[in-house]
Amino acid sequence: MAATDELGALGPLLEEYEQVEAQMADPQTLADPQLMRRVGRRYAELGRVKAAADRLSSASGDLEAARELAVEDRSFADEIPSLEEEEAAAHEALVKILAPRDPEDAMDVILEIKAGEGGEESALFASDLARMYGRYAEAHGWSVTEMSATHTELGGYKDITLAIRAKGTPAPDEGVWAHLKYEGGVHRVQRVPVTESQGRIHTSAAGVFVMPEIEDDEEIVIDQNDLRIDVYRSSGPGGQSVNTTDSAVRITHIPSGIVVSMQNEKSQLQNKEAALRVLASRLAAEARAKKEAEASAQRLSQVRTVDRSERIRTYNFPENRIADHRTGFKAHNLDAVLSGALDAVIASLQEADEAERLAAAAQS
C-alpha cells in the first residue's frame, strides 16, 4: 500500500475516534466494566492516530506559512529546511501508526511454561523463566497471577500457568501481548546443573506458550458435552497433598485434546472457572492460528513440543550469553536478562515485526 493510500484511511479513523470518545462518556459504557475496558482500549489506539495526524497537520501548516512569508521576507526561508524535516518525520510516524498491526496487541496474556528435555534441570530452568517474566512484568507495571503450577522437589516447575495483565487500558504498543507474543517457543539452556557432580555443561529446554487472554464476551462457545471434567486433591512440591478436599480440576476438551489443570484456587468451582478461561484462550489461539495458516499469514511461530531442535532462544550460562535465533540478537548480559531486563531482546523482535508489516503494507 502506498503512503498516500494509507493516509487515505485516516478520515474514517478520525471519525471513529470522535464516536469512541463520545462512547467513553456514555452512561451505558461507564456502567459496564468489560465494555469500558474494550472501548477504552480502542480509544487509546485511535488516540495515537489522532496525535500523529495532529502533528502532521501542524507541521504542514507551519511549513506552508513559512513558504508564503519567505516570498516577502527572506529570513523565513532559513526556517524552511528544518520545517521540511519535521513534516517528513511526522509523515513517517503517521504512516507507521497506520500500517496494519496485530489487533490484539493491547490485550493481556496467559503464559504457560512447561519443562521439557533435561529432567529436574529443565524444571529448574522453567522456574527461572517464570521468575524472569514476573520481574519483566513488574518493571512494566503489570500484574502477575499464578493460575496453576506443578512443582518438583528441588523447587522447579513441571509446568506453570501465569496470567499477566496491564493496569487500565494501554495503547496497543504498550500492551502485554504486544511485548510477550514473541516469547512462544522452545527456550534452550546450557549450564552446569545443580545435580551434576562432575561439573559438566548440560543442555536442556523448556517450552513457552503465550496467548491473548480473551474477554468474557468473546464468541468462544464451549459445548459442555465436549468436556471431561476430573477432580482430585491439590498437591504441592514432591506431590504432597496440600488440601483435604478434591478441589483441583482437570478439564479435557475432547475434540481438540487440550487438557487444562487448575489447583491454585481454594474451591473446586473457582478452579473450574479458571480452567475454563484458560481453555477458552487456548481454543481462541488454535482458531487464530488456523485462520492465519489458511490466509498464509507470516508470523513468528510458537511450537507445541519442547524439542531442542525447534529452539527460538539460547541461554548460555558459561558465557553469560543470550541469543535469539530469529533475529540474530546476541548479548552477554544473561544474568540481567534473567532478572527481567528483556527490553532489548523484545525490541529486536518488535523492530523485525514492524519492518515486515511496513514492507507488506507497501506491497499491497
DRENDRENPA-957433 format. One line per 10 residues: their letters; for each residue x, y, z of C-alpha. Coordinates in pm, whole numbers, padded with zeros to 5 digits. Layout:
BEGIN
a = X,Y,Z | ...
***
This chain:
BEGIN
maatdelgal = 00000,00000,00000 | 00142,00337,-00091 | 00178,00608,00171 | -00098,00815,00008 | -00331,00515,00024 | -00252,00470,00391 | -00327,00836,00463 | -00649,00793,00269 | -00769,00569,00550 | -00711,00849,00800
gplleeyeqv = -01052,01017,00761 | -01262,00718,00874 | -01028,00658,01168 | -01060,01017,01289 | -01438,00990,01257 | -01428,00670,01463 | -01213,00848,01721 | -01488,01106,01777 | -01750,00832,01802 | -01546,00628,02051
eaqmadpqtl = -01470,00943,02252 | -01843,01000,02287 | -01899,00635,02374 | -01644,00665,02656 | -01873,00918,02827 | -02190,00717,02766 | -02351,00603,03096 | -02410,00258,02948 | -02038,00222,02883 | -01944,00355,03226
adpqlmrrvg = -02176,00102,03392 | -02016,-00198,03220 | -01650,-00260,03323 | -01590,-00509,03041 | -01733,-00274,02780 | -01544,00020,02930 | -01217,-00171,02908 | -01278,-00271,02546 | -01389,00078,02438 | -01102,00233,02633
rryaelgrvk = -00855,00009,02455 | -00985,00124,02116 | -00984,00486,02232 | -00618,00458,02329 | -00537,00304,01992 | -00719,00572,01795 | -00569,00839,02021 | -00226,00757,01881 | -00361,00806,01530 | -00520,01141,01628
aaadrlssas = -00199,01267,01790 | 00012,01169,01487 | -00239,01328,01249 | -00238,01649,01453 | 00141,01655,01449 | 00149,01620,01069 | -00122,01882,01023 | 00066,02128,01244 | 00399,02062,01070 | 00243,02101,00725
gdleaarela = 00072,02425,00832 | 00394,02571,00970 | 00583,02480,00653 | 00319,02631,00425 | 00314,02952,00629 | 00695,02981,00620 | 00700,02939,00242 | 00438,03207,00195 | 00615,03451,00427 | 00952,03379,00266
vedrsfadei = 00826,03539,-00057 | 00823,03879,00111 | 01073,03821,00393 | 01375,03600,00310 | 01453,03548,00680 | 01170,03296,00690 | 01346,03090,00422 | 01606,02987,00681 | 01337,02801,00874 | 01211,02602,00577
psleeeeaaa = 01471,02316,00585 | 01402,02230,00950 | 01026,02257,00896 | 01054,02022,00596 | 01240,01772,00815 | 00970,01792,01082 | 00694,01741,00824 | 00876,01437,00680 | 00928,01290,01028 | 00563,01348,01119
healvkilap = 00452,01188,00793 | 00672,00883,00852 | 00544,00847,01209 | 00183,00857,01091 | 00248,00601,00816 | 00395,00364,01075 | 00094,00401,01302 | -00144,00340,01013 | 00039,00027,00899 | -00163,-00290,00976
rdpedamdvi = -00083,-00425,01320 | -00199,-00709,01539 | -00545,-00609,01667 | -00478,-00796,01991 | -00161,-00604,02086 | -00334,-00427,02377 | -00466,-00750,02528 | -00349,-00928,02841 | -00194,-01272,02812 | -00190,-01619,02957
leikagegge = 00163,-01757,02956 | 00241,-02125,03008 | 00585,-02272,03073 | 00649,-02646,03055 | 00963,-02837,03142 | 01096,-03047,02856 | 01411,-03247,02794 | 01653,-03240,03084 | 01452,-03372,03377 | 01494,-03177,03700
esalfasdla = 01731,-02930,03535 | 01461,-02842,03281 | 01211,-02791,03564 | 01454,-02556,03740 | 01502,-02364,03416 | 01123,-02336,03382 | 01128,-02177,03727 | 01398,-01933,03611 | 01185,-01834,03311 | 00877,-01783,03529
rmygryaeah = 01080,-01556,03757 | 01221,-01369,03455 | 00876,-01296,03313 | 00748,-01199,03657 | 01023,-00942,03702 | 00983,-00812,03347 | 00610,-00768,03409 | 00676,-00593,03739 | 00914,-00348,03567 | 00634,-00260,03323
gwsvtemsat = 00374,-00216,03596 | 00179,-00529,03504 | 00026,-00776,03749 | 00120,-01145,03752 | -00117,-01412,03884 | -00011,-01774,03916 | -00310,-01970,03789 | -00166,-02319,03819 | 00168,-02488,03886 | 00312,-02836,03927
htelggykdi = 00622,-02823,04148 | 00922,-03052,04172 | 01116,-03149,04482 | 01407,-02913,04407 | 01184,-02611,04357 | 01137,-02627,03982 | 00818,-02642,03778 | 00698,-02926,03562 | 00454,-02666,03436 | 00323,-02327,03541
tlairakgtp = 00049,-02101,03404 | 00059,-01725,03460 | -00195,-01453,03385 | -00014,-01128,03306 | -00233,-00819,03293 | -00179,-00449,03233 | -00341,-00186,03451 | -00600,00036,03288 | -00634,00048,02909 | -00289,00063,02748
apdegvwahl = -00222,00176,02393 | -00156,-00117,02158 | 00220,-00072,02153 | 00223,-00075,02534 | 00003,-00384,02574 | 00117,-00711,02730 | 00054,-00912,02412 | 00249,-00656,02206 | 00556,-00744,02414 | 00520,-01108,02511
kyeggvhrvq = 00372,-01260,02195 | 00724,-01324,02068 | 00813,-01545,02367 | 00629,-01855,02246 | 00861,-02141,02153 | 01142,-02355,02288 | 01394,-02188,02517 | 01723,-02376,02546 | 01961,-02351,02841 | 02328,-02451,02859
rvpvtesqgr = 02478,-02470,03208 | 02610,-02699,03481 | 02302,-02838,03659 | 02284,-02838,04037 | 02250,-03215,04013 | 02576,-03252,03816 | 02869,-03368,04033 | 03136,-03365,03758 | 03091,-03002,03655 | 02982,-03088,03302
ihtsaagvfv = 02769,-02848,03099 | 02429,-02988,03007 | 02174,-02869,02754 | 01804,-02881,02835 | 01493,-02697,02729 | 01161,-02557,02843 | 00864,-02466,02627 | 00674,-02137,02647 | 00328,-02084,02501 | 00170,-01737,02503
mpeieddeei = -00187,-01650,02411 | -00409,-01342,02446 | -00649,-01373,02737 | -00988,-01349,02573 | -01262,-01124,02703 | -01562,-01281,02876 | -01795,-01175,02597 | -01587,-01302,02305 | -01753,-01562,02089 | -01575,-01876,02205
vidqndlrid = -01853,-02125,02265 | -01758,-02437,02459 | -02004,-02724,02443 | -02022,-02885,02786 | -02077,-03220,02613 | -01725,-03186,02469 | -01569,-03172,02814 | -01444,-03441,03051 | -01402,-03296,03398 | -01199,-03477,03663
vyrssgpggq = -01145,-03362,04021 | -00860,-03455,04253 | -00670,-03329,04555 | -00426,-03042,04513 | -00060,-03128,04552 | 00249,-02926,04638 | 00623,-02985,04588 | 00710,-03350,04556 | 00347,-03445,04508 | 00248,-03396,04873
svnttdsavr = -00118,-03323,04935 | -00193,-02966,05035 | -00569,-03000,05055 | -00801,-03245,05221 | -01077,-03200,04962 | -01096,-03276,04592 | -01071,-02910,04486 | -00828,-02945,04194 | -00987,-02969,03849 | -00867,-03119,03523
ithipsgivv = -01069,-03038,03209 | -01016,-03228,02886 | -01160,-03079,02569 | -01228,-03400,02378 | -01244,-03263,02017 | -00909,-03084,02039 | -00736,-03297,02302 | -00647,-02985,02504 | -00607,-03056,02876 | -00612,-02782,03141
smqneksqlq = -00549,-02844,03510 | -00606,-02594,03791 | -00545,-02634,04163 | -00438,-02294,04299 | -00784,-02169,04395 | -00948,-02271,04721 | -01265,-02421,04579 | -01348,-02664,04304 | -01577,-02406,04142 | -01304,-02140,04131
nkeaalrvla = -01057,-02387,03980 | -01315,-02491,03721 | -01381,-02129,03622 | -01007,-02060,03593 | -00956,-02374,03384 | -01239,-02276,03151 | -01083,-01930,03100 | -00754,-02088,03000 | -00930,-02341,02779 | -01123,-02066,02601
srlaaearak = -00799,-01874,02540 | -00631,-02186,02406 | -00920,-02259,02172 | -00915,-01899,02052 | -00540,-01928,01989 | -00593,-02251,01792 | -00868,-02091,01584 | -00649,-01786,01522 | -00355,-01999,01414 | -00575,-02199,01177
keaeasaqrl = -00720,-01883,01024 | -00376,-01732,00974 | -00244,-02053,00819 | -00531,-02060,00574 | -00458,-01697,00481 | -00084,-01780,00454 | -00009,-01514,00714 | 00359,-01498,00806 | 00402,-01474,01179 | 00665,-01581,01432
sqvrtvdrse = 00560,-01936,01517 | 00509,-02094,01855 | 00594,-02460,01892 | 00374,-02715,02062 | 00651,-02956,02159 | 00959,-02898,02370 | 01214,-03013,02114 | 01558,-02854,02141 | 01592,-02853,01762 | 01299,-02606,01743
rirtynfpen = 01459,-02355,01978 | 01394,-01983,01946 | 01643,-01869,02209 | 01951,-01999,02391 | 02060,-01905,02743 | 02431,-01987,02778 | 02542,-01957,03141 | 02919,-02023,03099 | 02943,-01730,02855 | 02671,-01521,03025
riadhrtgfk = 02520,-01502,02675 | 02164,-01467,02548 | 02095,-01537,02179 | 01766,-01512,01991 | 01779,-01729,01680 | 01503,-01547,01490 | 01661,-01202,01475 | 02025,-01288,01543 | 02021,-01079,01860 | 02309,-01159,02098
ahnldavlsg = 02421,-01004,02424 | 02645,-01101,02714 | 02414,-00996,02994 | 02228,-01318,03066 | 02226,-01250,03439 | 02046,-00920,03379 | 01800,-01077,03131 | 01703,-01347,03381 | 01642,-01065,03630 | 01382,-00921,03394
aldaviaslq = 01590,-00700,03161 | 01423,-00832,02846 | 01361,-00498,02677 | 01649,-00515,02427 | 01567,-00874,02326 | 01200,-00798,02273 | 01276,-00468,02098 | 01476,-00658,01834 | 01173,-00878,01766 | 00933,-00582,01759
eadeaerlaa = 01156,-00399,01511 | 01172,-00703,01283 | 00794,-00740,01306 | 00739,-00371,01227 | 00971,-00387,00926 | 00778,-00686,00795 | 00442,-00512,00844 | 00560,-00196,00669 | 00703,-00396,00380 | 00377,-00589,00345
aaqs = 00177,-00263,00354 | 00397,-00110,00083 | 00340,-00408,-00146 | -00037,-00429,-00100
***
